[in-house]
Amino acid sequence: MTPAQAAREAARIVGSQTDLAKRLTVSAPTVSQWCSGDRPIPPPRALQIEALTKGQVKRGDLCPSFPWSEMVA
């Protein structure tokens, strides 16, 4: 799954891209850019999206270049 596909799936789970934007307190165009692949998803947002989707969308799918395995919990 690409980051854009993961973002679209997260939007579907929460209701829509607009709903995802509201819940993350970001602009709808930002979420649209994530969903189209035009803009990368920042690691902190990936964590929030994973939490919002109750783990159905994984941070590693949203932001695969971030070294998640090196993060200290």
C-alpha positions as CSV (number, residue, x, y, z in Angstrom):
1,M,0.0,0.0,0.0
2,T,1.4,3.4,-0.9
3,P,1.1,6.4,1.4
4,A,-1.5,7.9,-0.8
5,Q,-3.6,4.7,-0.7
6,A,-3.2,4.5,3.1
7,A,-4.3,8.2,3.4
8,R,-7.4,7.5,1.2
9,E,-8.2,4.4,3.3
10,A,-7.9,6.5,6.5
11,A,-10.3,9.1,5.1
12,R,-12.7,6.4,4.1
13,I,-12.6,4.9,7.7
14,V,-13.3,8.3,9.4
15,G,-15.9,9.3,6.8
16,S,-14.2,11.6,4.2
17,Q,-11.1,13.6,3.5
18,T,-12.9,16.6,5.0
19,D,-13.7,14.6,8.2
20,L,-10.0,13.5,8.4
21,A,-8.8,17.1,8.0
22,K,-11.2,18.3,10.8
23,R,-10.1,15.6,13.2
24,L,-6.4,16.3,12.5
25,T,-7.0,20.1,12.5
26,V,-5.3,20.5,9.1
27,S,-6.7,22.0,5.9
28,A,-8.8,19.9,3.6
29,P,-6.3,20.6,0.7
30,T,-3.5,19.2,2.8
31,V,-5.4,15.9,3.2
32,S,-6.2,16.0,-0.5
33,Q,-2.5,16.3,-1.3
34,W,-1.7,13.4,1.0
35,C,-4.4,11.3,-0.7
36,S,-3.1,12.2,-4.2
37,G,0.5,11.5,-3.3
38,D,1.5,15.1,-4.0
39,R,2.6,15.8,-0.5
40,P,4.2,13.4,2.1
41,I,2.5,12.6,5.3
42,P,4.6,13.9,8.3
43,P,5.5,11.3,10.9
44,P,3.5,13.0,13.7
45,R,0.4,13.0,11.5
46,A,0.9,9.3,10.7
47,L,0.8,8.6,14.4
48,Q,-2.4,10.5,14.7
49,I,-4.0,8.8,11.7
50,E,-3.0,5.4,13.1
51,A,-4.7,6.3,16.4
52,L,-7.8,7.7,14.7
53,T,-8.3,4.6,12.6
54,K,-7.6,2.4,15.7
55,G,-4.7,0.8,13.9
56,Q,-6.5,-0.1,10.7
57,V,-4.1,2.2,8.9
58,K,-0.5,1.7,10.0
59,R,2.0,4.5,10.5
60,G,4.5,2.6,8.4
61,D,2.1,2.6,5.4
62,L,1.5,6.3,5.8
63,C,5.1,7.3,6.2
64,P,7.3,4.4,5.1
65,S,10.6,6.4,5.0
66,F,10.5,7.2,8.7
67,P,12.6,4.8,10.9
68,W,9.7,3.7,13.1
69,S,11.6,0.7,14.5
70,E,14.1,3.1,16.0
71,M,11.5,5.0,17.9
72,V,11.5,4.7,21.7
73,A,8.0,4.2,23.1
